[in-house]
Amino acid sequence: MARPRKRRLIPREPRPAIYKPTGIPLDELRRIKLLQEEREALRLADLDGLTQAEAAEQMGVSRSTFQRIVSHARRQVALALVEGHALQIEGGSFEVIPARSRERRRTGREPRAGRQQSSDRRDSGAGPRR
């Protein structure tokens, strides 16, 4: 019997989505499945630019597991783009834990006052203070 899959941590409730080539009805396209934790791995590695170790820590998995997740995600996205398939994002084995709760869970205490999470800085739209 296989060991149960460890739940990956993601910061917000995901919404299922489908991305497809224009001009072709969805029912005529092959659907390539991308799990929610694979989408999160792509966000951490490629959008946020975290190292595999940093991203793995945020998702609550080992670095080697993170590497497998992100490699599979990149392969699925490339397959959908290159061969003109629909990319369906849904499912997976994950737990929604907001960034503040994740910091508390990892360290056993609240983040220090004045310290922003990396996603908070990026989303704020504010430039450096002068």
C-alpha positions in Angstrom: 0.0 0.0 0.0 1.4 3.4 -1.0 2.0 6.1 1.7 -0.7 8.8 1.7 0.3 12.0 -0.1 1.4 14.8 2.2 -0.9 17.9 1.8 0.9 20.9 0.2 0.4 24.3 1.7 -1.0 27.1 -0.4 -1.8 30.7 0.7 -5.3 31.2 -0.6 -8.4 29.2 -1.7 -7.8 28.4 -5.4 -10.4 28.6 -8.1 -10.6 26.0 -10.8 -9.8 27.4 -14.2 -9.4 26.3 -17.9 -7.1 28.0 -20.4 -7.5 27.1 -24.0 -6.6 28.2 -27.5 -9.0 30.7 -29.1 -11.3 29.7 -31.9 -11.6 26.0 -30.9 -14.5 24.8 -28.8 -13.5 23.3 -25.5 -15.2 20.0 -26.2 -12.9 19.4 -29.2 -9.7 19.9 -27.2 -7.7 17.4 -25.1 -7.5 18.6 -21.5 -4.2 18.6 -19.8 -4.6 18.6 -16.0 -2.5 20.9 -13.7 -3.0 20.4 -10.0 -3.5 23.4 -7.7 -0.2 22.6 -5.9 1.6 22.5 -9.3 0.2 26.0 -10.1 1.4 27.2 -6.7 4.9 25.8 -7.4 5.0 27.6 -10.7 4.0 30.9 -8.9 6.7 30.5 -6.2 9.5 29.5 -8.5 8.8 31.4 -11.7 6.8 34.4 -10.7 8.1 35.1 -7.2 11.6 33.9 -8.1 12.1 31.9 -4.9 14.8 29.2 -4.7 13.6 25.6 -4.6 14.5 25.5 -0.9 12.5 28.6 0.0 9.5 27.5 -2.1 9.6 24.0 -0.6 9.5 25.5 2.9 6.5 27.7 2.0 4.7 24.6 0.6 5.6 22.4 3.5 7.5 19.8 1.4 11.1 18.7 0.9 13.2 20.4 -1.7 13.3 17.3 -3.8 9.5 17.0 -3.7 9.2 20.6 -4.7 11.5 20.0 -7.6 9.4 17.1 -8.8 6.2 19.2 -8.5 7.5 22.1 -10.4 9.1 20.0 -13.1 5.8 18.2 -13.7 3.9 21.5 -13.8 6.3 23.0 -16.4 6.0 19.8 -18.5 2.2 20.0 -18.4 2.1 23.7 -19.3 4.5 23.2 -22.1 2.5 20.3 -23.5 -0.7 22.4 -23.5 0.9 25.4 -25.1 3.0 23.6 -27.8 0.4 21.1 -28.8 -2.7 23.4 -28.5 -4.5 21.6 -25.7 -6.7 23.1 -23.0 -5.0 23.5 -19.6 -7.4 22.6 -16.8 -6.3 23.7 -13.3 -8.1 21.8 -10.5 -7.7 19.3 -7.7 -4.7 18.1 -5.9 -3.7 17.5 -2.3 -3.4 20.8 -0.5 -4.3 22.8 2.6 -5.0 26.5 2.5 -2.9 28.3 5.1 -2.5 32.1 4.8 1.0 33.4 4.8 0.7 34.8 8.4 -0.5 31.5 9.7 2.3 29.7 7.8 4.9 31.8 9.5 3.3 31.1 12.9 3.2 27.4 12.1 6.8 27.3 11.0 8.3 29.3 13.9 5.7 28.9 16.6 5.2 32.7 16.9 3.7 35.6 15.0 5.8 37.4 12.3 7.6 40.4 13.8 5.8 43.7 13.6 6.7 45.8 10.5 7.9 42.7 8.7 6.0 42.0 5.4 5.8 38.8 3.6 7.4 38.8 0.1 4.0 38.5 -1.6 2.7 41.5 0.5 5.5 43.7 -0.7 5.0 42.7 -4.4 1.3 43.2 -4.3 1.3 46.6 -2.5 2.3 48.6 -5.6 4.2 51.0 -3.4 7.8 51.8 -4.3 10.6 52.2 -1.9 10.1 54.7 0.9 12.1 57.8 0.8 
